[in-house]
Amino acid sequence: MQDATAQKFDSWALNGKAEDMQRGHYKSVSAMLRSARFGNEFTFLDVGCGNGWVVRTVTSRHPGCRLSVGIDKSANMISRAASDPGNTGRERYLCADIEEWKHRGRKFDYVFAMESIYYADSVGAALAKIYGLLRPGGVFLCGTDFYAENTSTKRWAAAMGITMHLYSEGEWEDMLVRAGFKVRVRRLKDPAAKDAWKRNTGTLFLRGRKPTG
Ligand SMILES: C[S@@+](CC[C@H](N)C(=O)[O-])C[C@H]1O[C@@H](n2cnc3c(N)ncnc32)[C@H](O)[C@@H]1O
């Protein structure tokens, strides 16, 4: 039996909202990926990959990406992602909940998450899991539009009708630090956006590095 979050996004996979998210997140995600400065050989994991557009963006733009994995707890999102004609062959998609996922392969160089971690049962547990999935020196790129300072997005939780954990910028930073990351925080604003919050408040972008020592 799927939980309410998976059911909600199963319907979004089929009603055009997956593509709405792709359009809506595009500018912030592009800035997050630019900040990564991907090397010659790397692996990438997208947690809550939706229709897989970021997984494919990374493989198609970066020949050095040896493997790009997308996980999502919505089975319909994963079947959309896996059947997309834009896949290059270096993508893998799995229906899994980040908190329960048993990954037996090599650790990742990069883990990415856009607008997905605050749906976890426990955000702290999800962050600890992500920390464990990264190699020492690996980088976590985490974007969220739903955070306390972004007051215009607070109504989203009631509209969605599923659990969404609302934290402030400082609380997000603390949670990443507690998971073990060295953290940098930025707000990604879009001066040309129609939505005032995108111009004035922006996407909260946390970049966490797993220490090598
Ligand atoms: C708001 S959508 C964002 C999708 C994609 N990152 C994007 O930017 O287009 C959140 C996605 O995270 C997935 N998700 C939520 N909680 C999850 C969890 N605990 N484990 C894996 N996926 C999860 C949902 O099923 C959904 O597809």
PDBQT file of the ligand as one rigid body, heavy atoms in Angstrom, charges set to zero:
ROOT
HETATM    1  C1  LIG A 301       7.818  18.416  -5.624  1.00  0.00    +0.000 C 
HETATM    2  S1  LIG A 301       8.336  16.944  -6.459  1.00  0.00    +0.000 S 
HETATM    3  C2  LIG A 301       9.890  17.445  -7.181  1.00  0.00    +0.000 C 
HETATM    4  C3  LIG A 301      10.305  16.571  -8.324  1.00  0.00    +0.000 C 
HETATM    5  C4  LIG A 301      11.646  16.929  -8.980  1.00  0.00    +0.000 C 
HETATM    6  N1  LIG A 301      12.719  16.996  -7.998  1.00  0.00    +0.000 N 
HETATM    7  C5  LIG A 301      11.549  18.240  -9.729  1.00  0.00    +0.000 C 
HETATM    8  O1  LIG A 301      12.177  19.222  -9.337  1.00  0.00    +0.000 OA
HETATM    9  O2  LIG A 301      10.838  18.280 -10.749  1.00  0.00    +0.000 OA
HETATM   10  C6  LIG A 301       8.847  15.911  -5.111  1.00  0.00    +0.000 C 
HETATM   11  C7  LIG A 301       9.154  14.469  -5.531  1.00  0.00    +0.000 C 
HETATM   12  O3  LIG A 301       9.800  13.820  -4.427  1.00  0.00    +0.000 OA
HETATM   13  C8  LIG A 301       9.253  12.517  -4.281  1.00  0.00    +0.000 C 
HETATM   14  N2  LIG A 301       9.431  12.129  -2.866  1.00  0.00    +0.000 N 
HETATM   15  C9  LIG A 301       8.855  12.688  -1.774  1.00  0.00    +0.000 A 
HETATM   16  N3  LIG A 301       9.290  12.091  -0.648  1.00  0.00    +0.000 NA
HETATM   17  C10 LIG A 301      10.168  11.128  -1.045  1.00  0.00    +0.000 A 
HETATM   18  C11 LIG A 301      10.938  10.159  -0.341  1.00  0.00    +0.000 A 
HETATM   19  N4  LIG A 301      10.879  10.062   0.997  1.00  0.00    +0.000 N 
HETATM   20  N5  LIG A 301      11.737   9.322  -1.047  1.00  0.00    +0.000 NA
HETATM   21  C12 LIG A 301      11.781   9.399  -2.405  1.00  0.00    +0.000 A 
HETATM   22  N6  LIG A 301      11.050  10.290  -3.123  1.00  0.00    +0.000 NA
HETATM   23  C13 LIG A 301      10.260  11.152  -2.456  1.00  0.00    +0.000 A 
HETATM   24  C14 LIG A 301       7.798  12.668  -4.698  1.00  0.00    +0.000 C 
HETATM   25  O4  LIG A 301       7.214  11.440  -5.052  1.00  0.00    +0.000 OA
HETATM   26  C15 LIG A 301       7.918  13.666  -5.854  1.00  0.00    +0.000 C 
HETATM   27  O5  LIG A 301       8.039  13.033  -7.102  1.00  0.00    +0.000 OA
ENDROOT
TORSDOF 0
